Amino acid sequence: MVNYRERIITLWIAFLLGTLFHTQLGLMPLFHGLSVAESQHASKLSDISVVMWLMLGFFVIPISIIIATAFTESKRYRVFHFALTVVYSIMNLLHVVADLLVQPVLWYQIALIVILFLIGLLLNLVSFQWMKLQPRSNKPQPKLTSPYS
């Protein structure tokens, strides 16, 4: 039998590792004395606090989902999880488009984000299959019979 939960957890971990590498790849020029692309100019950390909180949320939600997926398989959770994977896929697609608008276009970043988008689509598929799976507790139980009846 297919273990959807293991597949989902593995895909989320691959997605998070790719997200970390996306950030590291973006900062790599700093290690070679070059500047990095800036989305907004800030003079103090509080100028970008909203961005920092959004980034934290974008990363913490999948971590929470990995933990929840390991411990539950209720139908309500599986529906919620599938919807969340769709939201993440939409955000990844928007991220690809946004990075195509940054000048200069960094094609290695685009390639990585497209890979993350494809991981997200696979996550959508596996989550959909898991969502449609009948929970073990709802399967009809075999009828017990006695040889003496």
Backbone bond lengths (Angstrom), bond angles and torsions (degrees), N, CA, C in turn:
res aa  C-N    CA-C-N  psi(-1)  N-CA   C-N-CA  omega(-1)  CA-C   N-CA-C  phi
1 M - - - 1.457 - - 1.532 108.98 -
2 V 1.314 115.83 141.93 1.462 121.89 -179.72 1.526 109.52 -70.41
3 N 1.330 116.27 132.76 1.461 120.44 176.41 1.529 107.88 -99.07
4 Y 1.331 115.46 91.63 1.455 120.82 -176.72 1.525 112.08 -64.08
5 R 1.324 116.17 -37.02 1.469 119.41 -178.50 1.526 111.07 -61.30
6 E 1.329 117.69 -42.76 1.472 120.19 177.96 1.514 110.86 -62.81
7 R 1.325 116.70 -42.97 1.462 120.34 179.00 1.523 111.34 -62.61
8 I 1.322 116.33 -43.42 1.468 120.97 -179.15 1.523 110.54 -63.93
9 I 1.305 116.84 -46.73 1.470 120.42 179.25 1.525 110.18 -60.80
10 T 1.323 117.24 -43.01 1.466 120.88 179.01 1.524 111.22 -62.19
11 L 1.326 116.94 -43.24 1.470 120.22 179.72 1.534 111.67 -66.04
12 W 1.321 117.45 -40.25 1.470 120.20 177.21 1.535 110.42 -63.18
13 I 1.319 116.90 -41.42 1.469 119.95 179.12 1.526 109.76 -64.30
14 A 1.334 117.68 -43.69 1.472 120.53 177.29 1.525 110.48 -60.52
15 F 1.329 116.54 -40.66 1.464 120.62 177.95 1.526 111.27 -62.33
16 L 1.337 116.59 -45.68 1.469 119.78 -179.59 1.528 111.55 -65.27
17 L 1.318 117.71 -39.88 1.470 120.08 177.01 1.529 110.37 -62.80
18 G 1.329 116.79 -41.08 1.465 120.43 176.50 1.516 112.35 -63.85
19 T 1.329 116.27 -37.98 1.466 120.86 177.62 1.529 110.76 -63.93
20 L 1.329 115.74 -43.75 1.470 119.66 176.73 1.527 111.09 -60.93
21 F 1.335 115.92 -43.80 1.455 119.57 -179.53 1.520 111.24 -66.92
22 H 1.325 117.47 -33.35 1.472 121.54 176.41 1.534 109.85 -59.20
23 T 1.311 116.12 -44.71 1.467 120.67 178.05 1.525 110.23 -66.03
24 Q 1.325 116.71 -46.48 1.466 120.16 -179.86 1.525 111.07 -61.37
25 L 1.306 116.96 -41.53 1.459 121.71 179.17 1.529 110.71 -62.54
26 G 1.338 115.71 -37.53 1.465 120.14 178.13 1.517 112.72 -67.46
27 L 1.317 117.20 -29.55 1.470 121.31 -178.49 1.527 113.21 -91.94
28 M 1.312 117.48 -11.22 1.462 121.94 -176.35 1.537 113.67 -54.01
29 P 1.338 120.59 -37.91 1.466 119.25 178.47 1.535 113.48 -56.25
30 L 1.345 117.03 -30.29 1.467 119.91 179.67 1.524 111.70 -59.72
31 F 1.336 117.03 -33.26 1.457 121.27 -179.32 1.526 112.67 -74.29
32 H 1.320 115.35 -7.50 1.464 120.45 179.70 1.526 111.25 -119.21
33 G 1.341 116.12 18.85 1.450 121.61 176.09 1.512 114.70 75.89
34 L 1.316 117.80 15.38 1.462 121.90 -179.94 1.524 110.04 -104.31
35 S 1.321 115.88 162.81 1.469 119.37 177.33 1.528 109.24 -89.28
36 V 1.308 115.46 165.33 1.462 121.70 178.25 1.525 108.80 -113.14
37 A 1.324 116.17 160.11 1.465 120.73 178.27 1.526 109.18 -65.22
38 E 1.325 115.73 137.11 1.464 120.77 179.46 1.514 108.73 -114.52
39 S 1.328 115.84 134.32 1.458 118.85 178.22 1.532 111.26 -89.18
40 Q 1.310 116.78 -31.28 1.459 120.94 176.37 1.525 107.71 -150.18
41 H 1.311 115.26 145.75 1.461 119.46 179.23 1.520 108.71 -86.07
42 A 1.309 115.93 129.53 1.458 121.49 -179.15 1.518 108.54 -129.83
43 S 1.322 114.92 143.98 1.464 118.82 178.69 1.531 111.68 -103.41
44 K 1.332 116.20 -17.65 1.463 119.98 177.58 1.531 108.98 -146.83
45 L 1.320 114.80 160.88 1.461 120.94 -175.68 1.523 112.50 -59.63
46 S 1.314 117.18 -34.51 1.467 119.71 -178.86 1.533 111.67 -64.50
47 D 1.327 117.76 -20.63 1.469 120.83 177.79 1.534 111.70 -66.62
48 I 1.311 116.57 -24.31 1.465 119.85 -177.59 1.532 112.11 -118.19
49 S 1.318 117.06 18.15 1.469 119.59 -176.62 1.526 111.91 -61.45
50 V 1.319 117.97 -35.94 1.466 120.15 178.60 1.527 109.81 -62.99
51 V 1.326 116.75 -43.19 1.463 121.28 178.61 1.527 109.82 -62.38
52 M 1.308 117.21 -42.64 1.466 120.95 -179.60 1.532 110.92 -62.96
53 W 1.340 117.68 -42.44 1.458 121.13 178.61 1.533 110.88 -65.91
54 L 1.342 117.28 -39.67 1.463 120.30 177.29 1.527 111.38 -63.76
55 M 1.329 116.45 -41.48 1.462 120.25 177.54 1.526 110.87 -63.38
56 L 1.328 116.45 -41.60 1.460 120.45 177.84 1.526 110.31 -60.79
57 G 1.322 116.64 -46.56 1.455 120.55 178.94 1.516 112.33 -61.89
58 F 1.334 116.59 -41.74 1.463 121.34 -179.64 1.521 110.94 -61.05
59 F 1.324 117.24 -29.94 1.463 121.90 -179.06 1.530 112.17 -91.15
60 V 1.330 117.75 -38.50 1.468 121.51 -176.07 1.527 111.72 -72.83
61 I 1.308 117.61 -33.08 1.471 119.65 -179.91 1.530 111.15 -59.23
62 P 1.356 119.51 -50.25 1.471 117.75 177.05 1.530 113.63 -62.28
63 I 1.327 117.75 -34.72 1.460 119.40 176.67 1.525 109.66 -60.88
64 S 1.322 116.84 -44.47 1.465 121.31 178.20 1.519 111.28 -64.29
65 I 1.327 116.00 -38.52 1.465 121.08 179.78 1.531 110.76 -65.99
66 I 1.331 117.01 -39.49 1.464 120.52 177.48 1.531 109.76 -59.30
67 I 1.317 115.88 -46.42 1.469 120.28 -179.35 1.527 110.42 -65.35
68 A 1.331 117.15 -45.90 1.467 120.38 -179.57 1.529 111.20 -62.71
69 T 1.330 116.96 -39.99 1.465 120.53 -179.56 1.525 111.30 -64.33
70 A 1.314 116.07 -32.58 1.464 119.89 178.69 1.528 112.14 -68.62
71 F 1.337 117.03 -23.47 1.461 119.72 -172.29 1.521 115.53 -115.40
72 T 1.321 118.16 -5.27 1.467 118.51 -179.30 1.513 110.58 -143.87
73 E 1.302 114.58 153.49 1.459 120.12 173.40 1.524 110.37 -143.76
74 S 1.326 116.14 29.83 1.463 119.56 178.75 1.526 110.17 -64.61
75 K 1.297 116.03 152.98 1.468 121.66 -179.05 1.529 110.20 -61.13
76 R 1.310 117.36 -43.12 1.470 121.29 -179.22 1.529 110.30 -60.32
77 Y 1.327 116.44 -43.69 1.468 119.89 178.52 1.530 111.24 -64.20
78 R 1.333 116.49 -42.22 1.466 119.69 -177.98 1.527 111.39 -63.92
79 V 1.327 117.31 -37.55 1.475 120.74 176.20 1.527 109.72 -65.46
80 F 1.341 116.56 -47.15 1.468 120.99 177.29 1.530 110.49 -57.96
81 H 1.327 116.44 -45.06 1.461 121.05 -177.99 1.521 111.05 -61.54
82 F 1.328 117.19 -45.27 1.461 120.37 178.92 1.526 110.15 -59.89
83 A 1.329 117.36 -46.00 1.470 120.63 179.27 1.528 110.68 -59.46
84 L 1.314 116.76 -40.45 1.462 120.74 179.41 1.533 111.13 -64.82
85 T 1.329 117.74 -39.64 1.470 119.62 178.60 1.525 110.59 -63.79
86 V 1.327 117.08 -35.40 1.470 120.45 177.64 1.528 109.94 -66.16
87 V 1.331 116.85 -42.81 1.471 120.47 177.76 1.528 110.20 -60.01
88 Y 1.327 117.54 -44.57 1.465 120.82 178.86 1.526 111.51 -63.81
89 S 1.318 117.86 -37.31 1.466 120.22 177.97 1.529 110.79 -65.31
90 I 1.317 116.62 -41.34 1.471 120.21 177.26 1.524 109.67 -62.39
91 M 1.334 117.21 -44.55 1.476 120.10 178.63 1.527 110.92 -62.66
92 N 1.339 117.76 -38.28 1.464 120.24 178.38 1.515 111.34 -65.40
93 L 1.325 117.16 -40.67 1.462 120.65 177.50 1.531 110.43 -63.15
94 L 1.324 116.44 -43.59 1.475 120.22 176.96 1.526 110.90 -62.39
95 H 1.328 116.66 -34.99 1.463 121.17 178.57 1.531 110.65 -66.33
96 V 1.330 117.46 -40.08 1.466 120.64 176.29 1.526 109.45 -59.78
97 V 1.327 116.24 -48.02 1.474 120.71 -179.72 1.529 110.39 -61.65
98 A 1.334 117.34 -44.88 1.469 120.54 -179.44 1.522 111.44 -61.91
99 D 1.336 117.05 -41.47 1.468 119.35 -179.83 1.521 112.28 -70.46
100 L 1.319 117.23 -23.64 1.462 119.90 174.43 1.527 111.59 -71.64
101 L 1.334 116.55 -19.97 1.467 121.30 -179.91 1.522 112.80 -89.85
102 V 1.334 117.54 -13.07 1.467 121.81 178.99 1.528 108.38 -77.81
103 Q 1.305 116.02 132.32 1.471 120.03 178.30 1.513 109.93 -107.14
104 P 1.300 119.42 132.51 1.458 126.33 -3.70 1.529 110.32 -76.76
105 V 1.331 115.65 154.51 1.467 120.73 176.83 1.531 107.30 -71.18
106 L 1.322 115.77 124.42 1.464 121.22 178.98 1.526 107.64 -97.61
107 W 1.314 115.69 98.10 1.462 120.61 -171.37 1.524 113.25 -65.03
108 Y 1.328 117.68 -28.08 1.464 118.90 176.54 1.523 110.33 -67.34
109 Q 1.334 116.97 -33.62 1.466 120.30 176.12 1.537 110.27 -71.02
110 I 1.324 116.05 -40.65 1.466 120.09 178.66 1.530 109.12 -61.32
111 A 1.333 116.68 -44.55 1.467 120.45 179.53 1.528 110.56 -58.92
112 L 1.332 116.65 -44.57 1.462 120.44 179.97 1.529 111.26 -64.51
113 I 1.321 117.49 -43.00 1.466 120.01 -178.63 1.528 110.42 -67.48
114 V 1.334 117.40 -35.88 1.466 119.99 176.24 1.532 109.66 -64.25
115 I 1.330 116.93 -40.73 1.473 120.03 176.21 1.532 110.03 -60.85
116 L 1.328 117.22 -43.58 1.466 120.81 178.02 1.524 110.70 -63.55
117 F 1.335 116.89 -38.06 1.460 120.77 177.05 1.529 110.42 -62.70
118 L 1.334 117.07 -42.22 1.465 121.12 178.81 1.533 111.33 -66.04
119 I 1.339 116.69 -38.47 1.470 120.06 173.91 1.527 109.12 -60.49
120 G 1.330 115.93 -41.11 1.466 120.60 178.23 1.518 112.38 -62.39
121 L 1.336 117.09 -40.38 1.468 119.58 178.19 1.537 110.97 -65.60
122 L 1.328 116.04 -38.80 1.467 119.59 175.98 1.528 110.13 -64.67
123 L 1.323 116.19 -39.29 1.463 121.22 176.33 1.529 110.23 -62.48
124 N 1.343 117.36 -39.86 1.472 121.05 175.44 1.522 110.68 -58.49
125 L 1.319 116.18 -46.61 1.465 120.94 -177.90 1.526 111.80 -62.92
126 V 1.327 116.13 -49.39 1.467 119.75 -178.45 1.533 110.12 -65.89
127 S 1.324 117.49 -38.53 1.469 120.72 178.46 1.520 111.19 -65.31
128 F 1.332 115.85 -38.48 1.464 119.64 177.39 1.530 110.15 -63.59
129 Q 1.330 116.70 -44.66 1.466 120.48 178.60 1.526 110.63 -61.44
130 W 1.333 116.72 -40.62 1.462 121.19 179.65 1.529 110.40 -66.36
131 M 1.341 115.29 -40.55 1.461 120.42 -179.53 1.534 110.46 -62.29
132 K 1.322 117.14 -38.28 1.462 121.55 -177.85 1.526 113.17 -78.31
133 L 1.314 117.26 -16.27 1.461 121.63 -179.17 1.522 110.30 -65.33
134 Q 1.303 115.78 135.91 1.459 120.65 177.73 1.528 108.76 -72.83
135 P 1.336 118.55 127.11 1.468 120.04 178.24 1.522 110.90 -60.01
136 R 1.311 114.85 147.23 1.471 120.53 -179.16 1.521 112.13 -55.90
137 S 1.325 116.73 -40.07 1.469 120.45 -175.53 1.527 111.92 -70.35
138 N 1.327 118.24 -20.86 1.461 120.46 -178.59 1.523 113.00 -93.84
139 K 1.321 117.63 -3.36 1.458 119.77 178.78 1.528 108.35 -72.29
140 P 1.314 116.19 140.94 1.471 117.22 179.25 1.529 110.98 -62.09
141 Q 1.287 115.01 135.42 1.455 121.32 179.71 1.522 108.87 -80.25
142 P 1.326 116.76 143.37 1.470 117.91 177.57 1.524 110.37 -63.01
143 K 1.289 114.74 144.31 1.458 120.26 179.88 1.527 109.14 -73.02
144 L 1.309 115.38 127.14 1.456 120.33 178.97 1.521 109.24 -85.69
145 T 1.291 114.33 131.04 1.466 119.18 177.70 1.520 109.16 -126.84
146 S 1.265 114.74 153.53 1.466 121.06 179.52 1.526 108.14 -112.99
147 P 1.323 115.74 139.48 1.467 117.01 177.17 1.533 111.92 -67.63
148 Y 1.343 116.52 -10.17 1.458 120.23 -177.18 1.523 113.05 -98.78
149 S 1.333 117.76 2.38 1.459 117.99 -178.22 1.492 113.98 -95.53
